[in-house]
Amino acid sequence: MIKRPLGNTDIEVSEIAFGGVEIGMPYGIGIGSEKDMIQEKEAIRLLHMALDSGINFFDTARMYGQSEAIMGKAFYSRREEIIICSKCRHFRDSQGGLPSSTVIERMIAESLEESLEALNTDYIDLYMLHQADKEILQHEDIVKVFERLKKAGVVRAIGVSTYTLEETDTAIESGVWEVIQLPFNLMDQRQSAMFSKARQKGVGVVIRSVLLKGLLSDRGKNLADPLSEIECHIQEYNELLNRHACDLPSLAIKFALSFEEVSAVLVGIDKEKYLRQALMAADGHYLDESSLMSARNLGFPKPEFIDLPYWNKMGWLT
């Protein structure tokens, strides 16, 4: 497994990052409840298999159910071999408001302490804001707390998870956040507009939603009617699939790793076949200039329609 630098941090990460949400809570197409999920024993086996196969980057969050606790059990005796990314609890209340600075500071401290305990560790390699909008990114007290945590050594690097181009641009321009986790895939390529600036500023880029919550896999079929246009567009990748003799998830991973600005690609893994698929795709042989141009030209023509949280809220992904 090839490793890439995580921006200007002193951290190197495997090209594939093990996305930990699926092992911690019901998530993804066809996963309606805990009974549909992988069991803890099997999840730990998968984590060990990933590490033994060369993956050293494991992504989780306080909001991912039992994900942190399962990783803590899996890696308690192998902590120095892995890079852990975790994320703070959300700050906004049900009405979308932010609490006072004092409350936010306490929330960060409590969330971090809970993560450290669950992960069986005394430090986190990359600690991130979860779903950071522009107001949160520019909140002086939040910035100060995260910088203080890094200075204290309880976290090695700090970053943010963004959704929009404006949020990503704000994070890069701040000069504070060292790593950005953002959505990018064959269908929705908007965030590539930020890649060059991130590299110039020394900010690491970690890709999520590379498989579009499973739509860019064998689960992207027989979708709800509102997503019929998405399903039809997916068929347009067949020529590229034939050219590279690979399946759709592998093409999606290879596409994202074709950008040198990308440090790692998050892949949600809750089955051994998904792990093996990701390992085979990240083989160091990615899209040549011609294929990359073809893939760039095959982005979904209405990317603003691609809104996974909204689709999930509407029940279109169940």
C-alpha positions in Angstrom: 0.0 0.0 0.0 1.5 3.3 -1.1 1.5 6.1 1.5 1.1 9.8 0.8 2.0 12.9 2.9 -1.0 14.4 4.8 -0.5 18.0 3.7 2.3 19.7 5.6 1.8 17.6 8.7 4.6 15.1 9.5 2.0 12.3 9.0 2.0 9.8 6.1 -1.2 7.9 5.4 -2.1 4.9 3.2 -3.9 5.9 0.0 -7.0 4.0 1.3 -8.5 5.1 4.6 -10.8 2.7 6.4 -14.1 4.5 6.8 -15.4 3.5 10.2 -19.0 4.7 10.1 -20.5 1.4 8.8 -19.0 -0.7 11.6 -20.4 1.6 14.2 -24.0 2.4 13.2 -26.6 1.7 10.6 -25.5 3.5 7.4 -25.7 3.1 3.7 -28.1 1.6 1.2 -30.0 -1.4 2.5 -28.8 -0.9 6.2 -32.0 0.0 8.1 -31.1 -1.1 11.6 -28.5 -2.7 13.8 -29.6 -6.2 12.7 -28.4 -5.4 9.2 -24.9 -4.4 10.5 -21.7 -6.3 10.8 -21.1 -7.8 14.3 -18.3 -6.5 16.5 -16.2 -9.6 16.3 -16.2 -9.6 12.5 -15.6 -5.8 12.5 -12.4 -6.3 14.6 -11.3 -9.0 12.2 -11.8 -6.7 9.3 -9.8 -3.9 11.0 -6.9 -6.3 11.7 -7.0 -7.5 8.1 -6.9 -3.9 6.8 -3.9 -3.1 9.0 -2.1 -6.3 8.0 -2.7 -5.4 4.4 -1.0 -2.1 4.6 -3.8 0.3 5.5 -2.7 2.5 8.4 -5.3 5.3 8.2 -8.6 4.7 10.1 -11.4 7.3 10.2 -14.1 7.5 12.9 -16.1 10.0 14.9 -17.8 10.5 18.2 -21.1 10.5 16.2 -20.4 7.1 14.6 -22.1 4.9 17.2 -19.8 2.2 18.5 -17.1 2.8 15.8 -14.5 4.3 18.2 -15.0 1.6 20.8 -14.6 -1.1 18.2 -11.4 0.4 16.9 -10.2 0.8 20.5 -10.6 -2.9 21.1 -9.0 -3.8 17.8 -5.9 -1.6 18.1 -5.2 -1.3 21.8 -1.9 -3.3 21.4 -1.0 -1.9 18.0 -1.6 1.8 18.6 1.8 3.0 17.1 1.1 1.3 13.8 -2.0 3.3 13.0 -3.1 6.8 12.2 -6.5 7.6 13.8 -8.8 10.4 12.6 -11.7 11.2 14.8 -14.2 14.1 14.9 -15.8 16.2 17.6 -19.5 16.1 18.4 -21.8 18.5 16.5 -22.3 21.9 18.1 -25.6 23.0 16.7 -28.9 22.4 18.5 -32.1 21.1 16.8 -33.0 24.6 15.8 -29.6 25.2 14.2 -28.2 27.5 16.9 -24.8 27.5 18.4 -24.3 27.5 22.2 -22.1 30.0 24.0 -18.4 29.9 23.7 -18.1 28.4 27.3 -20.5 25.6 26.4 -18.7 24.9 23.1 -15.4 24.7 24.9 -16.8 22.2 27.3 -18.4 20.2 24.5 -15.1 19.9 22.7 -13.3 18.8 25.9 -15.9 16.2 26.8 -16.1 14.9 23.2 -12.4 14.5 23.0 -12.2 12.8 26.4 -14.9 10.4 25.4 -13.1 9.6 22.1 -9.8 9.0 23.9 -11.4 6.6 26.3 -13.3 4.7 23.6 -10.2 4.5 21.4 -8.0 3.3 24.3 -5.4 5.9 23.5 -4.0 9.1 25.0 -3.7 11.0 21.7 -5.4 11.3 18.4 -3.4 11.8 15.2 -6.0 13.9 13.4 -8.8 15.6 15.2 -11.5 17.3 13.1 -14.6 19.5 13.3 -17.5 17.5 12.1 -19.7 19.1 9.4 -18.0 22.5 9.8 -20.0 25.3 8.2 -18.6 28.8 7.6 -19.6 30.3 10.9 -18.1 27.4 12.8 -14.9 27.5 10.8 -14.5 31.2 11.6 -15.5 30.9 15.3 -12.4 32.3 17.2 -13.0 30.3 20.3 -13.4 27.0 18.5 -10.1 27.7 16.6 -8.3 28.6 19.9 -9.5 25.4 21.6 -8.3 23.2 18.7 -5.0 25.0 18.5 -4.5 24.5 22.2 -5.2 20.8 21.9 -2.5 20.5 19.3 0.0 22.5 21.3 -0.7 20.3 24.3 0.1 17.2 22.2 -3.2 15.5 22.8 -3.8 15.7 19.0 -1.1 15.8 16.4 -3.0 17.7 13.6 -6.3 19.4 13.3 -8.7 19.5 10.4 -12.3 19.9 9.3 -15.0 18.1 7.4 -16.8 20.3 4.8 -19.6 20.0 2.4 -19.6 23.1 0.2 -17.0 24.9 -1.9 -17.3 28.0 0.2 -16.7 26.0 3.4 -13.6 24.4 1.9 -12.3 27.7 0.6 -12.8 29.3 4.0 -10.9 26.4 5.7 -8.0 26.6 3.3 -7.7 30.4 3.5 -7.8 30.4 7.3 -4.3 29.0 7.7 -5.5 27.1 10.7 -6.9 23.8 9.5 -4.2 21.4 8.3 -6.4 18.8 6.7 -9.8 18.9 5.0 -12.1 16.0 4.4 -14.5 16.7 1.5 -17.0 15.0 -0.8 -15.7 14.1 -4.3 -16.5 11.4 -6.7 -17.1 10.5 -10.4 -20.6 12.1 -10.2 -19.9 15.2 -8.1 -16.5 16.7 -9.0 -17.1 20.3 -7.8 -14.6 20.2 -5.0 -11.7 19.6 -7.4 -11.8 23.4 -7.9 -10.1 23.6 -4.4 -7.4 21.0 -4.9 -4.7 23.3 -6.3 -5.2 25.9 -3.6 -5.1 23.2 -0.9 -1.7 22.0 -2.3 -0.4 25.6 -2.5 -1.3 26.1 1.2 0.0 22.8 2.3 -3.4 21.5 3.3 -4.0 17.7 3.2 -7.1 16.6 1.2 -9.0 13.5 2.3 -11.8 12.3 0.0 -15.1 11.0 1.3 -18.2 9.9 -0.5 -16.0 8.3 -3.2 -18.6 5.6 -3.8 -21.5 8.1 -3.2 -22.8 6.1 -0.2 -22.7 2.9 -2.3 -24.4 4.2 -5.4 -21.2 3.8 -7.4 -21.2 0.1 -6.7 -23.5 -2.9 -7.3 -26.0 -1.2 -4.9 -26.7 1.6 -7.3 -29.5 -0.2 -9.0 -33.3 -0.1 -8.7 -33.2 3.2 -7.0 -36.2 5.3 -5.8 -37.8 7.2 -8.7 -36.3 10.6 -7.6 -32.9 9.1 -8.3 -33.7 7.5 -11.7 -31.6 10.1 -13.5 -28.7 9.3 -11.2 -29.1 5.6 -12.0 -29.2 6.3 -15.8 -26.1 8.4 -15.6 -24.1 5.7 -13.9 -24.5 3.6 -17.0 -22.4 6.2 -18.9 -19.2 4.9 -17.1 -19.4 1.5 -18.9 -17.0 2.5 -21.6 -14.4 3.5 -19.0 -15.0 0.3 -17.1 -14.4 -1.8 -20.3 -11.3 0.3 -21.1 -9.8 -0.4 -17.7 -11.2 -3.9 -17.2 -12.5 -3.1 -13.7 -15.7 -2.7 -11.8 -17.4 0.6 -10.9 -16.1 0.9 -7.3 -12.5 0.3 -8.5 -12.9 3.0 -11.2 -14.3 5.4 -8.6 -11.3 4.8 -6.3 -8.7 5.0 -9.1 -10.3 8.3 -10.3 -9.9 10.0 -6.9 -6.4 8.7 -6.5 -5.4 10.0 -9.9 -5.2 13.5 -8.3 -1.8 14.1 -6.7 -3.3 16.6 -4.3 -5.3 13.9 -2.7 -3.7 12.3 0.4 -6.2 9.5 0.9 -9.6 8.2 -0.1 -12.0 7.1 2.5 -13.8 3.8 1.7 -16.6 2.5 3.9 -15.8 -1.1 4.7 -18.1 -3.5 6.5 -17.4 -6.6 4.4 -14.2 -8.4 3.5 -15.0 -8.2 -0.2 -15.2 -4.4 0.0 -11.8 -4.4 1.7 -10.2 -6.6 -0.9 -11.8 -4.5 -3.7 -10.3 -1.3 -2.2 -6.9 -2.9 -1.8 -6.9 -4.1 -5.5 -8.0 -0.7 -6.7 -5.2 1.2 -4.8 -2.4 -0.5 -6.8 -0.5 2.6 -7.8 -1.9 2.4 -11.4 -4.5 5.1 -11.9 -6.1 6.9 -14.8 -3.9 8.2 -17.6 -4.4 11.6 -19.0 -6.9 10.5 -21.6 -9.0 8.4 -19.2 -8.9 11.1 -16.6 -10.2 13.6 -19.1 -13.0 11.2 -20.1 -14.0 10.8 -16.4 -13.9 14.5 -15.8 -16.3 15.0 -18.7 -18.7 12.4 -17.2 -19.5 14.3 -14.1 -23.2 14.5 -13.4 -24.5 17.5 -15.3 -26.5 18.8 -12.3 -24.2 18.2 -9.3 -26.2 20.5 -7.1 -28.9 17.8 -7.1 -26.4 15.4 -5.4 -27.2 15.9 -1.7 -26.7 12.7 0.3 -28.0 14.1 3.6 -31.2 15.3 1.9 -31.6 12.0 0.0 -31.3 10.1 3.2 -33.8 12.4 5.0 -36.3 11.8 2.2 -35.8 8.0 2.4 -34.5 7.6 -1.1 -31.5 5.6 0.0 -33.2 2.9 2.0 
